[in-house]
Amino acid sequence: MDRERLNIDKILQEKFKDFKGEIPLSDWGLIEQKLQKRKRRLILWWASVLLFVGAAVSFIAYEKYSGITENSVINKPTSISGETSTTKPSVDGLIEHSDGSVEKKDNSRTQISDNHSTKNVVKYPERSHTKKIPAVDHNLPEVTSSKQLEMFPISLKGKSVKNMSPEILNEVYLSDLLALNKPQPKSEIKSRKLALELGLNIAPAIGIENLDINNSKLLNKYYFSTIDGASSAGNGFNNGLNVQITYTDKFYFRSGIYAQNYSVSRNYDYYIDSVPRVNTYNEIDDYIPIDREFYLYKGKTSIKYISIPLLLGNRTYFNSKWGLESKLGLNVSRLLSSSGMFANPTDIRLEDLNRNRNIKKWNLGASVSTGIFYKTKNNIIFTAEPNFNMMFGSAYDSKYPLSSKNYNYGININVNYILKGGKL
Amino acid sequence: MNNKELYEIIEGCKQNDRQAQKLLFEMFSERMMGVCLRYSNSYESARDMAQEGFIKVFTKMKSFKGNSALETWMTRIFINTCLTNLNKKENKVYHLDINDPVVAVKTEAAIVEDEEVEETLRSLPVEKILHYISLLPDIYRQIINMYSIDGLSHQQIAEELDIQVGSSKSRLSRARVLLIELIKENEDLIG
């Protein structure tokens, strides 16, 4: 208790010491419903987070351990009989063991294992005849089945034909070699048109706030003019992770999760010595004098959102590395937090922006950018592009006397990694 | 209810046990509704605040370490809920009836030292005082509740309302004057 407490305070405290109010017990039902709703929302939120993380982890794990992409199969040793072993078949029909020993391949064991290899191996027409591989300086196996022929293109891929012994080359049909350059079956080409990319987006920007006054909703017009001219300057950013599906290396759809921020540096210096009195028609009758209150604030107000971009883009290659990238789309934003001090337009007192309940929870915006990209050999694409972000509506809801539209102009720097597909 | 039973209810609430939550609601609903009635200007908005307050209590129960009495901890949550709700209002301005007599502005000293007023205040039933408090503009109702009834210091109020300590003092001073003027006008005391 401090010394400033007067008798009136003590009387009031005494009077309300055991004050109770009646509340219908049926209100428990309403509270229970709200708790249930909240629980469901929480479950949904966590489920979607887990789903997203699960999908990302599964995809990465699949990419890393499945080893069934076209290139990896072609370049990796194919195991015999589907067994996992360090033994690999060589082009001359011998089996090389990891300890360096060489063994002649037994025909009865020559079974190119099952589905996973046949799926990825280019099929050739069955031959009605087979030829024996002539003996060189060691015992060479006989090629007795068309299955064995299928081995050739696999083994030839990535090896220099020049280094092969003439005996082997003689036995490799010209058509087999030509077949390596044949276009692949249609279904496979189709699947390679699509590519999946993961990326990081960093977009620092200069922000501009368009502050409009809705005079029909602003009660305290005269007083508001005292703070209306407060100086301000802004900045912002739009950073986050993205997932992208690219079609034929040219067109793409990009989405993800971005952190979006609109900031304005404010500078208030004013005082108030009266406050408006409003009648039942919501009109100001007069001003009640109060002890003079001074307000001085130099600081930043910012509104932070978490947003989901929905972007469509185009990449035009100048050559195999460089190109022009353009994209445009929508941002669906959910308010995360707001901070800083803001002069309430009605009673002119500074208030914590985070307590302003008139800031809209959801907002829709747009972004457009165009710039240069560079693609490395490691399937990483760097993009730098001037970027423009805006919000369609005001940051405040329609009841609020002020309308604040935010714009950001900046540089969008994006790094994407092609996880799968495309013209690799 | 003994301490052991209360402890079990608190633990139950921490585990989100509905039965325990219901028991807590039944135990404290009237006292917390009293807090909400003091801060709001209508019964309906007080009910809304009370519901919201209990939801906050249940969701924050895990953070209750027992450093203070449960009722004190809950009261603080309810006060914050009421303040948040009052801030949601579209315009934080004075809503006095157009037909009300204009409140004369006098110095505080002339009013607070009035023994007749103190005597009247003592004799008035709490419901009537509540009625006069509910007629005060939001910012004055807040301050008189926080300082005079809930016993918060000006420093605490300034932090809670994001205002300066000086502003808290001047608002309180204005709130006392307005309240006493209201009582005088309506209780036929000579002003």
Interface residues (C-beta under 8 A of the other chain):
Chain A: M1 D2 E4 R5 L6 N7 I8 D9 I11 L12 Q13 K15 F16 F19 K20 G21 E22 I23 P24 L25 D27 W28 L30 I31 E32 K34 L35 R38 K39 L219 N220 V275 P276 R277 V278 N279 T280 Y281 N282 I284 D285 I288 P289 I290 D291 E293 M341 N344 T346 D347 R349 L350 E351 D352 R355 N356 R357 N358 K399 Y400
Chain B: N16 R18 Q21 K22 F25 E26 S29 E30 R31 M33 G34 C36 L37 R38 A46 R47 A50 Q51 F54 I55 F58 T59 T84 N87 K88 E90 N91 K92 V93 Y94 H95 L96 D97 I98 V103 V105 V112 V117 E118 L121 R122 V126 I129 L130 I139 I144 Y147 S148 I149 G151 S153 H154 D162 I163 Q164 G166 S167 K169 S170 S173 R174 R176 L179 I180
